[in-house]
Amino acid sequence: MPRRNIEVQDLTAICDSREQTPLDLAPMRTERAGLTTGDYSIRGLEDVIAIERKSLTDLVGCVGVERERFERELVRLRAYPCRAVVVEATWGELLAGGWRSKVTPASASGSVLAWISDGIPFLFVGNHEEAGRAVARLMFVAARREWRKLQALNGTLALIDRE
């Protein structure tokens, strides 16, 4: 029987129940549930995929007053093979500043670069709509990779069974 590739419609995204402004991940199905780490994952791959979503205001808060809590979140994120922080802004917007906070653009960008150098990918995608597209695509690619690994393992086990 030929192997069928996994399709985006085969997946169910999990949106953390605490997420205030959920992303549109269509055509992926979405359900709300509590996640240990991150705001988004895929049903059945909650221990593989963890994606954190941040608006620019949220990110600036994570550099400033929320830093300790956010760094604990980043420690948990490092345990996931597929992990990222998706920011609803551009790098240029981060560098431009303009927010109401004592956090400077240099401090914010320096913190992000330090977190990247420590193994946490940050994707600056522009806006909320683009964040939805990026998160859906990232999770699909990661789920497809996991599906292919499982298919390869099943093929190996089938060969062993024949011997």
C-alpha positions as CSV (number, residue, x, y, z in Angstrom):
1,M,0.0,0.0,0.0
2,P,1.5,3.4,-1.0
3,R,2.3,5.8,1.8
4,R,0.1,8.9,1.8
5,N,1.8,12.2,2.8
6,I,0.4,14.1,5.8
7,E,-1.7,17.1,4.8
8,V,-2.3,20.2,6.8
9,Q,-6.0,19.3,7.1
10,D,-4.9,16.1,8.9
11,L,-3.5,18.1,11.8
12,T,-5.2,19.8,14.8
13,A,-3.5,22.8,16.2
14,I,-3.7,23.4,20.0
15,C,-4.0,27.0,21.1
16,D,-3.3,27.5,24.7
17,S,-6.4,28.3,26.7
18,R,-4.7,31.4,28.2
19,E,-3.9,32.9,24.7
20,Q,-5.7,36.3,24.6
21,T,-5.6,36.9,20.8
22,P,-5.6,33.6,19.0
23,L,-4.1,33.3,15.6
24,D,-5.9,32.1,12.5
25,L,-4.2,28.9,11.5
26,A,-6.6,27.9,8.7
27,P,-6.8,25.5,7.0
28,M,-5.6,23.7,10.1
29,R,-8.2,22.8,12.6
30,T,-7.8,24.5,16.0
31,E,-8.9,23.6,19.5
32,R,-8.2,25.3,22.8
33,A,-6.5,23.5,25.6
34,G,-3.9,24.1,28.3
35,L,-0.3,23.8,27.2
36,T,2.6,23.4,29.6
37,T,4.8,25.6,27.4
38,G,4.1,28.0,24.5
39,D,0.9,29.2,23.0
40,Y,0.7,26.7,20.1
41,S,1.3,23.1,19.4
42,I,-0.1,20.1,17.4
43,R,-2.4,17.5,18.9
44,G,-0.2,14.4,19.6
45,L,3.0,16.4,19.3
46,E,2.7,18.5,22.4
47,D,6.1,17.2,23.6
48,V,7.8,18.1,20.2
49,I,6.4,21.5,19.1
50,A,6.0,24.6,21.3
51,I,5.5,28.0,19.7
52,E,5.3,31.2,21.7
53,R,3.5,34.2,20.2
54,K,4.4,37.8,21.2
55,S,3.1,41.2,20.2
56,L,5.8,43.9,20.2
57,T,4.4,45.3,23.5
58,D,4.5,41.8,25.0
59,L,8.1,41.3,23.9
60,V,9.2,44.7,25.4
61,G,7.5,43.6,28.7
62,C,9.5,40.3,28.5
63,V,12.7,42.3,28.3
64,G,11.7,44.5,31.2
65,V,9.3,43.8,34.0
66,E,8.3,40.2,32.9
67,R,11.9,39.1,32.2
68,E,12.2,36.5,35.0
69,R,9.0,34.8,34.1
70,F,9.8,34.9,30.4
71,E,13.3,33.5,30.9
72,R,11.7,30.5,32.8
73,E,9.5,30.0,29.7
74,L,12.5,30.1,27.4
75,V,14.2,27.4,29.6
76,R,11.2,25.2,29.1
77,L,11.1,26.0,25.3
78,R,14.7,24.7,24.9
79,A,13.5,21.2,25.7
80,Y,11.4,21.1,22.5
81,P,12.9,19.9,19.2
82,C,10.6,22.5,17.3
83,R,10.5,25.8,19.2
84,A,10.2,29.4,18.4
85,V,9.1,32.8,19.5
86,V,7.0,34.4,16.8
87,V,6.8,38.2,17.1
88,E,4.0,40.2,15.5
89,A,6.4,43.0,14.4
90,T,9.4,43.6,12.3
91,W,13.0,43.8,13.4
92,G,13.0,47.4,12.2
93,E,10.0,48.2,14.5
94,L,11.9,46.7,17.5
95,L,14.9,48.9,16.7
96,A,12.8,52.0,16.2
97,G,11.3,51.8,19.7
98,G,8.5,54.2,20.3
99,W,6.9,52.2,23.1
100,R,6.0,53.5,26.5
101,S,8.6,51.7,28.6
102,K,12.0,52.3,30.1
103,V,13.3,49.5,27.9
104,T,15.5,50.9,25.2
105,P,15.6,49.6,21.6
106,A,19.2,48.6,22.3
107,S,18.3,46.7,25.4
108,A,15.3,45.0,23.6
109,S,17.3,44.0,20.6
110,G,20.3,42.9,22.7
111,S,18.1,40.6,24.8
112,V,16.6,39.0,21.7
113,L,20.0,38.4,20.2
114,A,21.2,36.9,23.5
115,W,18.2,34.6,23.5
116,I,18.8,33.6,19.9
117,S,22.4,32.8,20.7
118,D,21.2,30.6,23.5
119,G,19.2,28.5,21.1
120,I,15.8,30.1,20.9
121,P,14.7,31.1,17.4
122,F,12.8,34.4,17.1
123,L,10.8,35.1,14.0
124,F,9.8,38.7,13.3
125,V,6.9,38.3,11.0
126,G,5.4,41.8,10.8
127,N,1.8,41.5,12.1
128,H,-0.9,39.2,13.6
129,E,-2.1,37.8,10.3
130,E,1.5,36.9,9.2
131,A,2.1,35.4,12.6
132,G,-0.8,33.0,12.0
133,R,0.6,32.0,8.6
134,A,4.1,31.5,10.0
135,V,3.0,29.5,13.0
136,A,0.7,27.2,10.9
137,R,3.5,26.6,8.4
138,L,6.2,26.0,11.0
139,M,4.0,23.5,12.9
140,F,3.0,21.8,9.6
141,V,6.7,21.4,8.6
142,A,7.6,20.0,12.0
143,A,4.7,17.6,12.1
144,R,5.5,16.4,8.5
145,R,9.1,15.8,9.7
146,E,7.9,13.7,12.6
147,W,5.5,11.8,10.4
148,R,8.3,11.0,8.0
149,K,10.5,9.8,10.9
150,L,7.6,7.5,12.0
151,Q,7.1,6.2,8.4
152,A,10.9,5.4,8.2
153,L,10.8,3.6,11.5
154,N,7.7,1.6,10.4
155,G,9.5,0.6,7.2
156,T,12.6,-0.5,9.2
157,L,10.4,-2.5,11.6
158,A,8.7,-4.1,8.6
159,L,12.1,-5.2,7.2
160,I,13.1,-6.6,10.6
161,D,9.8,-8.6,10.9
162,R,10.5,-10.2,7.5
163,E,13.9,-11.5,8.5
